[in-house]
Amino acid sequence: MSARTFQTLVALVLSTLWALALGFAHWRGDVQFLDRPEGALTDLRSSVRGERAAPDLVTIVAIDDHTIAERAGYPLPRADLAAIVDTVARFGPRAIAIDLLLIDRGSDDGDAILAQAFDKRPTAIAAAAVFAEAKQLIAAQESDPLAGLPRAEKFLLPLKLFADHAAVGVVNLTTDKSGTPRGVPMLFRSDDKIELSFPLRVVALATDTEPTIEADSLTLAMRHIPLDVGHVLPLAFYGRHGTIRTISAASILKGEVASEAFRDRIVVIGATVTGGGDLFPTSFDPVMPGVEIVGTAITHLMAGDGMLRNRSTRAADAILAIALTLLLVGLLAWRRSAIGLFSIVAVLVIWAAANLAAFSNGIWLSAALPIAAAAPPMILFGAGQLWLNRRQAQYFARKSDLLQQFQAPALRQWLTKNPDFLLKPVHQDAAIIFIDLSGFTSLSETLGMDAVLDVLKDFHTLVDREVVARGGVITSFLGDGAMILFGLPKSTVDDARNAALCCVDLCNRVERWIESLPPSIASQIGFKVGAHFGAIIASRLGGGSYQHITATGDSVNVASRLMEIAAKQSAALALSDDLLRQAGPECALLQVGVLTGPRETLIRGRSRALSVWLWRNDSSGFDESGLMR
């Protein structure tokens, strides 16, 4: 198994465990740190879905600023509230819901009148649960299916006078960390009792049925209503404040409202007065009155149009989170390129579109959970891969720098751009130069290995510098010599001229270098250079594990043999007439040093003679005719 495969498998296993742990906690309703991002994403999805018309089942009677201004104060006197209830009752509503906490005594006459008004139509009044903590936490699941209910420290119940004439329901909501109501618990419990929620109590009165409570749902008026963890009814707001029909209580007190607004509807009476404190932010409105939120919950129970969010959708959330995490991490490992990134973006877009489509159709799938499950593994895995890739890149960079020292710079650059260079042999003309140290073998016998290596290193450095300066390529160092080409990686019209100039530079620099050596070494070594221009076959030679670029052909053999001619004639350089003619008459060889020839010379291994020129950097050793003395 490769290291990359092993790393991917480890990342997938750890990602699965992370997503599985988050998914299980989400299924239990214990992932509270996702409340805020889930709330923000829910608001975003609600805005994209847009506002919708509320079913015409509920009418809100608002005790608003106009009502308080006319009745000189808040809270509204019990007699005025009784008048509102009495007027609404005459119009034949299915039920009346009083979203006010009637826990304090008023005047005896006012309380009595209000209690009597409750008898005219089925009426429910609000109670409140008091919790020990600021947030209503869901208790750990026990064997009892009701064990997960919000556990209240106590209930604030209405006066017994009112409770004797009306049903009582708890009006508390569940909110996320931003304060936005996300659901209404249908049941509440304290140490000694269980209470129905206010919306559930109202709908039970309106339908004249008792709810049947099940493990994760309830049945009311032959309607099965799925519930979230803790028997919570999810809220899906219809729109801004006023989307549910709202009528000012002042209009009712004046008798200015038609009966059609109340007949066969549930009427919810509550306060919307400024400063009343019963205001909440929602997806559509920063200040939604609590009475309208209660009206929304009642409408969901009556129409069955609430959001579907229960154990099943939470299980689907967990499965989607695991699948999305594995898919994204797998894509990140599979293609570390633009295609891989495009695939990841495409998957995220498809998931987001599917999630929005489900939400728009009433299925509340979590948006925060898959992100929380997939993002950390992707970030950690991606960061780990970047770190490993950086280390690998550094390794390959060091390796490349090292290997590049074994190939000529011009060839390195060319092979980088043209990796198929010379996979097939190429026939072309080129200038070939051979240089070799004379007497080095005998010198090696007298000097130590370290001294010999130092001499060779200096010699190779000198040759490399001069050849590169003239644009040549050293195809190989042959011990105490070197083979040089002008014409690779591609030939130019100046190859012969540059080769001739390089020959002069090499002769001059090597001669001065030898003179700088200790006398005991300088006296034992010399050098010789051979140069020729002609056809070569450039190719890659070697096996599958190692290849090198070289040139073969008769021209290469001739250049090598010309070093022998230079040595026999005590000249620094022997070059062919072919090279000199190709270099041109303005070549520096005609202006620097002494050039003699051409002479028809037999080359070892060849049947025909070759026109050869000899060059030295002074005239010593030559007679007037240019021949060796």
C-alpha positions in Angstrom: 0.0 0.0 0.0 1.4 3.4 -1.0 1.9 6.1 1.5 -0.8 8.3 -0.3 -3.3 5.4 -0.2 -2.6 4.8 3.5 -3.0 8.5 4.3 -6.3 8.7 2.5 -7.6 5.6 4.3 -6.7 7.0 7.7 -8.3 10.4 6.7 -11.5 8.6 5.6 -11.7 6.5 8.8 -11.2 9.5 11.1 -13.6 11.6 9.0 -16.2 8.8 9.4 -15.8 8.7 13.1 -16.1 12.5 13.5 -19.2 12.7 11.3 -20.7 9.7 13.0 -20.2 11.2 16.5 -21.7 14.5 15.3 -24.6 12.8 13.6 -25.4 10.7 16.7 -25.3 13.8 18.9 -27.5 15.6 16.4 -30.0 12.7 16.4 -30.2 13.0 20.2 -30.6 16.8 20.0 -27.3 17.5 21.9 -25.3 19.5 19.3 -26.0 22.9 20.9 -23.0 24.6 19.4 -24.6 24.3 16.0 -27.7 26.3 17.0 -26.3 29.7 15.9 -25.0 28.6 12.4 -28.1 26.4 11.8 -30.3 29.4 12.7 -28.5 31.7 10.3 -28.7 29.1 7.5 -32.4 28.6 8.3 -33.0 32.3 8.0 -31.2 32.3 4.7 -33.2 29.4 3.4 -36.4 31.1 4.6 -35.5 34.3 2.8 -34.7 32.4 -0.4 -38.0 30.5 -0.2 -39.8 33.8 0.4 -43.0 34.8 2.2 -46.2 32.7 1.8 -49.8 33.3 2.6 -50.9 31.9 6.0 -54.0 29.7 6.0 -57.1 31.7 7.0 -57.6 29.8 10.3 -56.4 32.2 12.9 -57.2 35.8 13.7 -55.1 37.8 16.1 -56.6 40.5 18.3 -53.7 42.8 19.2 -53.7 44.9 22.4 -51.5 47.5 20.6 -50.3 51.0 21.2 -53.5 52.5 19.8 -55.6 50.4 22.2 -53.5 51.4 25.2 -53.6 55.1 24.1 -57.4 55.0 24.2 -57.7 53.0 27.4 -55.1 55.0 29.3 -52.6 52.4 30.4 -51.2 48.9 30.3 -52.1 46.3 31.3 -55.6 46.6 30.0 -58.3 46.6 32.7 -60.0 43.2 33.2 -63.3 44.8 32.3 -62.0 45.9 28.9 -60.5 42.5 28.3 -63.8 40.9 29.2 -65.5 43.2 26.7 -63.1 42.1 24.0 -63.7 38.4 24.8 -67.5 38.9 24.9 -67.6 40.7 21.6 -65.4 38.1 19.9 -67.5 35.3 21.4 -70.7 36.7 19.8 -69.2 36.2 16.4 -68.9 32.4 16.8 -65.2 31.6 16.8 -64.1 28.0 17.2 -62.0 28.9 20.2 -60.6 31.9 22.0 -56.9 31.9 23.2 -55.8 34.5 25.7 -52.1 34.9 25.3 -51.7 36.9 28.6 -50.5 35.8 32.0 -53.5 36.4 34.3 -51.5 35.6 37.4 -52.2 38.8 39.4 -55.5 39.8 40.9 -57.4 42.8 39.5 -60.6 44.4 40.7 -63.1 41.8 42.0 -65.8 43.0 39.6 -63.4 43.0 36.6 -62.1 39.5 37.4 -65.6 38.1 37.8 -66.8 39.6 34.6 -63.7 38.2 32.7 -64.2 34.7 34.2 -67.8 34.8 33.1 -66.8 35.9 29.6 -64.7 32.7 29.3 -67.8 30.6 29.6 -69.3 31.9 26.3 -66.9 30.1 24.0 -64.2 27.4 24.4 -61.3 29.4 25.9 -57.7 28.7 26.8 -55.5 31.0 28.8 -51.7 31.1 29.0 -49.4 29.8 31.8 -45.6 30.0 31.8 -42.9 27.6 32.8 -40.0 28.8 34.9 -36.7 27.1 34.2 -33.6 27.0 36.4 -31.3 27.8 33.5 -31.6 30.6 31.0 -31.9 28.1 28.1 -34.5 25.3 28.1 -32.3 22.2 27.8 -33.6 18.9 26.8 -33.0 16.2 29.4 -31.1 13.1 28.6 -33.3 10.3 27.2 -34.5 7.7 29.6 -36.7 4.6 29.1 -39.8 6.8 29.5 -40.6 8.4 26.1 -41.6 11.6 27.9 -38.3 11.8 29.7 -36.9 14.2 27.1 -39.4 16.9 27.8 -38.2 20.4 28.9 -38.2 20.2 32.7 -39.5 23.2 34.4 -38.7 24.3 37.9 -42.3 25.5 38.4 -45.3 26.8 36.4 -46.8 30.3 36.7 -50.5 29.4 36.5 -53.4 31.8 36.1 -55.6 32.7 39.0 -57.8 29.8 40.1 -60.9 31.9 39.3 -59.9 32.0 35.6 -58.6 28.4 35.5 -62.0 27.2 36.7 -63.6 28.7 33.6 -60.9 28.1 30.9 -58.3 25.5 29.9 -54.7 26.3 30.7 -51.6 25.8 28.4 -47.9 26.7 28.8 -46.9 29.4 26.3 -43.1 29.0 26.4 -41.1 28.8 23.2 -37.7 27.3 22.3 -35.2 29.8 20.8 -31.7 29.5 19.4 -28.7 31.5 20.6 -29.8 34.5 18.5 -33.2 34.6 20.3 -35.2 33.5 17.3 -38.0 31.0 18.1 -37.4 27.7 16.3 -40.0 25.6 17.9 -42.8 25.2 20.5 -42.7 22.3 23.0 -46.0 20.5 23.0 -45.5 19.2 26.5 -43.8 20.5 29.6 -43.0 18.7 32.9 -42.1 19.6 36.4 -41.3 17.2 39.2 -45.0 16.4 39.8 -46.9 17.2 36.7 -47.0 17.4 32.9 -48.7 20.4 31.2 -49.8 20.8 27.5 -48.5 23.7 25.6 -50.8 26.7 25.0 -51.1 26.1 21.2 -51.9 22.4 21.6 -54.5 23.2 24.3 -56.1 25.8 22.0 -56.3 23.4 19.0 -57.7 20.6 21.3 -60.5 23.0 22.3 -61.1 24.2 18.7 -61.4 20.6 17.4 -63.0 19.2 20.6 -60.6 16.3 20.7 -57.9 15.3 23.1 -54.4 14.8 21.7 -52.7 11.4 21.8 -49.1 11.7 22.7 -46.7 9.2 21.1 -42.9 8.8 21.3 -42.0 11.4 18.6 -45.4 12.6 17.5 -48.9 13.4 18.5 -52.3 12.7 17.0 -55.0 15.4 17.1 -58.3 15.4 15.3 -57.3 12.4 13.2 -54.1 14.3 12.1 -50.7 12.8 12.7 -48.2 15.5 13.6 -44.5 14.6 13.7 -42.5 16.3 16.4 -38.8 17.0 17.0 -36.7 15.9 19.9 -38.4 16.8 23.2 -41.8 16.8 21.5 -41.1 20.2 19.9 -43.2 21.5 17.0 -40.8 23.2 14.5 -41.8 26.7 13.5 -41.8 27.9 9.9 -42.8 31.6 9.7 -45.1 32.7 6.9 -43.7 36.1 6.6 -43.4 39.5 8.3 -45.5 40.8 11.2 -49.1 40.9 10.0 -49.0 37.9 7.7 -51.5 36.3 10.0 -54.7 38.5 10.0 -54.3 41.0 12.9 -57.0 43.3 14.2 -56.5 46.0 16.8 -58.4 45.5 20.0 -59.4 49.2 19.9 -61.5 48.4 16.8 -63.4 45.6 18.6 -64.1 47.9 21.6 -65.6 50.4 19.1 -67.6 47.7 17.3 -65.9 48.4 14.0 -65.1 44.8 13.0 -67.2 42.5 10.8 -68.1 39.1 12.1 -66.4 37.3 9.1 -63.0 38.0 10.7 -63.8 35.7 13.6 -66.5 33.2 12.6 -65.2 29.6 12.6 -61.7 30.8 13.3 -59.4 30.6 16.3 -59.0 34.0 17.8 -55.8 34.7 19.7 -55.8 37.8 22.0 -52.4 39.1 23.0 -50.3 42.2 23.6 -48.2 43.9 20.8 -47.7 47.1 22.8 -44.4 48.8 22.5 -42.3 48.0 25.6 -44.3 44.9 26.4 -41.2 42.8 26.0 -43.0 40.0 24.2 -41.1 40.5 20.9 -38.8 38.1 19.0 -36.6 38.3 15.9 -37.6 35.9 13.0 -36.4 35.1 9.5 -38.5 37.9 8.1 -38.9 40.5 10.9 -36.6 41.7 13.6 -39.6 42.3 16.0 -42.3 39.7 15.7 -44.9 39.8 18.5 -45.1 36.7 20.6 -48.8 36.5 20.0 -48.2 36.0 16.3 -45.6 33.3 17.0 -48.3 31.5 19.0 -50.7 32.1 16.1 -48.2 30.5 13.8 -47.9 27.4 16.0 -51.7 27.1 16.2 -51.9 27.3 12.4 -49.3 24.6 12.0 -51.3 22.3 14.2 -54.6 23.1 12.5 -53.3 23.0 8.9 -50.5 20.5 9.2 -48.2 22.8 7.2 -45.3 23.0 9.6 -41.8 21.9 8.9 -41.0 18.2 9.1 -38.2 17.8 11.5 -38.1 14.7 13.7 -35.9 11.7 14.5 -36.2 10.5 10.9 -35.0 13.7 9.4 -32.2 13.9 12.0 -31.1 10.4 11.1 -31.1 11.5 7.4 -29.0 14.5 8.5 -26.5 12.1 10.1 -26.3 9.9 7.0 -26.0 12.9 4.7 -23.3 14.3 6.9 -21.3 11.1 6.8 -21.8 10.6 3.1 -20.9 14.2 2.2 -17.8 14.1 4.4 -16.5 10.9 2.8 -17.3 12.1 -0.7 -15.5 15.5 -0.2 -12.4 14.0 1.5 -12.3 11.3 -1.2 -12.5 13.9 -3.9 -9.8 16.0 -2.2 -7.5 12.9 -2.1 -8.5 11.7 -5.6 -7.7 14.8 -7.7 -5.4 17.4 -6.3 -6.0 19.7 -9.3 -8.5 22.2 -10.7 -10.7 19.2 -11.7 -10.8 18.0 -8.1 -11.7 21.5 -6.8 -14.4 21.8 -9.5 -15.8 18.4 -8.4 -15.9 19.5 -4.8 -17.6 22.8 -5.7 -20.1 20.9 -7.8 -20.9 18.5 -5.0 -21.4 21.3 -2.6 -23.7 23.2 -5.0 -25.8 20.1 -5.6 -26.0 19.4 -1.9 -27.0 23.0 -1.2 -29.6 23.0 -3.9 -31.1 19.7 -2.7 -31.1 21.0 0.9 -32.9 24.2 -0.2 -35.4 22.3 -2.3 -36.2 20.0 0.7 -36.6 23.1 3.0 -38.9 24.8 0.5 -41.1 21.7 0.4 -41.4 21.5 4.2 -38.6 19.2 5.1 -36.1 20.7 7.5 -32.8 19.0 6.9 -29.9 20.4 8.8 -27.5 22.7 6.8 -25.0 23.2 9.6 -24.4 19.6 10.5 -23.0 18.4 7.1 -20.8 21.5 7.0 -19.6 20.9 10.6 -19.0 17.3 9.7 -17.1 17.8 6.5 -15.2 21.1 7.0 -12.8 20.1 9.8 -11.7 16.8 8.1 -11.3 18.6 4.8 -9.3 21.4 6.3 -7.1 19.1 8.3 -6.6 16.6 5.5 -6.0 19.4 3.0 -3.5 21.1 5.3 -1.8 17.8 5.9 -1.6 17.2 2.2 -0.2 20.6 1.6 2.4 20.1 4.3 3.3 16.7 2.9 3.3 18.0 -0.7 5.5 20.9 0.4 8.0 18.4 2.0 7.8 16.2 -1.1 8.3 19.3 -3.4 11.3 20.2 -1.3 12.6 16.7 -1.6 12.2 16.6 -5.3 13.7 20.1 -5.6 16.8 18.9 -3.8 16.8 15.8 -5.9 16.4 17.8 -9.0 19.1 20.2 -8.1 21.4 17.2 -7.4 20.5 15.4 -10.6 20.8 18.5 -12.7 24.5 18.7 -11.8 24.9 15.5 -13.9 23.6 17.1 -17.0 24.6 20.2 -19.0 22.5 23.4 -18.2 21.4 23.8 -21.8 20.2 20.2 -22.0 18.5 20.5 -18.6 16.4 23.4 -19.7 15.6 21.8 -23.1 14.6 18.4 -21.5 12.3 20.3 -19.1 10.4 21.8 -22.0 10.8 18.8 -24.3 10.8 15.6 -22.3 10.8 13.5 -25.5 14.0 15.0 -26.8 16.2 12.5 -28.5 14.0 9.5 -27.7 14.5 8.9 -31.4 18.1 9.5 -32.8 18.6 12.8 -34.6 21.1 13.2 -37.6 22.6 16.7 -37.8 25.8 18.7 -38.1 27.7 19.7 -35.1 31.1 20.8 -33.8 32.9 18.3 -31.7 35.8 19.1 -29.3 37.9 16.7 -27.2 40.3 17.9 -24.5 42.6 15.6 -22.5 45.4 16.1 -20.0 48.7 14.5 -21.0 50.8 12.7 -18.5 48.0 12.4 -15.9 48.3 8.6 -15.6 52.0 8.8 -14.5 51.1 11.7 -12.2 48.5 9.6 -10.5 51.1 7.1 -9.6 53.2 9.6 -7.7 50.5 11.8 -6.1 48.0 10.7 -3.4 44.4 10.1 -4.3 43.2 13.4 -2.6 45.8 15.4 -4.6 44.8 13.8 -7.9 41.1 14.5 -7.2 41.8 18.1 -6.4 43.7 18.5 -9.8 40.8 16.8 -11.6 38.2 18.9 -9.9 40.0 22.2 -10.8 40.4 21.0 -14.4 36.8 20.0 -14.8 35.6 23.3 -13.3 37.8 25.3 -15.7 36.5 23.3 -18.7 32.8 23.7 -17.6 33.1 27.4 -17.2 34.7 28.0 -20.6 32.3 25.7 -22.5 29.2 27.2 -20.9 30.4 30.7 -21.6 30.6 29.9 -25.3 27.2 28.0 -25.4 28.6 24.5 -25.7 27.5 21.3 -24.0 29.7 18.9 -22.2 28.3 15.5 -22.9 30.7 13.7 -20.6 33.8 14.0 -18.6 36.1 11.2 -19.6 38.3 10.9 -16.5 41.0 13.5 -17.2 39.3 14.6 -20.4 36.0 15.9 -21.7 33.8 15.6 -24.8 32.1 18.8 -25.9 29.4 19.5 -28.5 28.3 22.7 -30.2 25.0 21.9 -31.9 22.8 20.5 -29.1 20.1 20.7 -28.2 19.6 22.3 -31.6 22.1 23.5 -34.2 22.8 27.1 -35.1 24.8 28.9 -37.8 27.4 29.9 -35.2 28.2 26.5 -33.8 31.5 26.1 -35.7 32.6 29.7 -34.8 31.7 29.3 -31.1 33.5 25.9 -31.1 36.7 27.5 -32.5 36.6 30.3 -30.0 36.0 27.8 -27.2 39.1 25.9 -28.4 41.2 29.0 -28.1 39.8 29.8 -24.7 40.4 26.3 -23.4 44.0 26.3 -24.6 44.8 29.7 -23.0 43.0 29.0 -19.7 44.4 25.4 -19.3 47.9 26.6 -20.1 47.8 29.3 -17.4 46.2 26.9 -15.0 49.0 24.4 -15.4 51.6 27.2 -14.9 49.8 28.0 -11.6 50.3 24.4 -10.3 53.2 23.4 -8.1 56.3 22.8 -10.3 56.4 19.1 -9.3 52.9 18.7 -10.9 53.1 21.2 -13.7 56.3 19.6 -15.0 54.5 16.3 -15.5 51.3 17.2 -17.3 50.2 18.9 -20.4 47.1 19.0 -22.5 45.9 18.4 -26.1 42.7 19.5 -27.9 41.1 18.1 -31.0 38.2 19.7 -32.9 36.1 18.7 -35.9 32.9 19.7 -37.6 30.6 17.2 -39.4 27.6 14.9 -39.2 26.7 13.3 -35.9 23.9 11.1 -34.6 22.6 12.6 -31.3 20.7 10.1 -29.1 19.9 8.8 -25.7 21.9 5.8 -24.7 21.5 3.5 -21.8 18.9 1.2 -20.2 15.6 1.7 -18.5 17.1 2.8 -15.2 19.7 5.2 -16.6 20.2 7.1 -19.8 22.7 9.7 -21.0 22.7 12.0 -24.1 25.7 11.6 -26.4 26.8 11.8 -30.0 28.2 9.1 -32.2 29.5 8.8 -35.7 32.7 9.2 -37.8 32.9 12.9 -37.0 33.2 12.1 -33.3 35.9 9.6 -33.9 37.8 12.1 -36.1 37.7 14.8 -33.3 39.0 12.3 -30.8 41.9 11.2 -33.1 42.8 14.8 -33.8 44.0 15.0 -30.1 46.6 12.4 -31.1 47.7 14.6 -34.0 48.1 17.6 -31.7 50.2 15.5 -29.3 52.5 14.1 -32.1 53.0 17.6 -33.5 53.6 19.2 -30.1 50.7 21.6 -30.7 48.0 22.6 -28.3 45.2 22.2 -30.8 44.5 20.2 -33.9 41.4 21.1 -35.8 40.0 20.0 -39.1 39.8 22.2 -42.1 36.0 21.5 -42.1 35.6 23.2 -38.8 37.8 26.2 -39.8 36.0 26.8 -43.1 32.6 26.5 -41.3 33.8 29.0 -38.6 34.5 31.6 -41.3 37.5 33.8 -42.2 36.9 36.3 -39.3 37.4 33.6 -36.7 39.7 34.6 -33.9 41.9 31.6 -34.6 43.4 33.7 -37.5 44.1 36.6 -35.2 45.3 35.1 -31.9 48.2 32.7 -31.7 49.9 30.9 -34.6 47.8 28.8 -37.0 49.6 26.5 -39.5 48.3 24.3 -42.2 46.4 22.8 -43.7 48.3 19.5 -43.9 46.9 16.3 -45.3 47.2 14.0 -42.4 46.3 10.3 -42.0 44.0 9.7 -39.1 44.2 6.4 -37.2 41.4 4.2 -38.2 40.6 6.1 -41.5 41.8 5.2 -45.0 41.6 8.8 -46.4 43.7 11.7 -45.3 42.2 14.7 -43.6 43.1 18.4 -44.0 44.3 19.4 -40.5 45.4 22.7 -39.0 47.6 23.1 -35.9 47.4 26.0 -33.5 49.6 27.4 -30.7 49.5 30.6 -28.8 53.0 31.6 -29.9 55.4 30.8 -32.8 58.0 28.7 -30.8 58.5 25.3 -32.2 57.6 26.2 -35.8 59.8 27.1 -38.7 59.1 29.8 -41.3 57.1 27.4 -43.4 54.9 26.7 -40.4 56.2 23.1 -39.9 57.4 21.7 -36.6 61.1 22.1 -36.1 
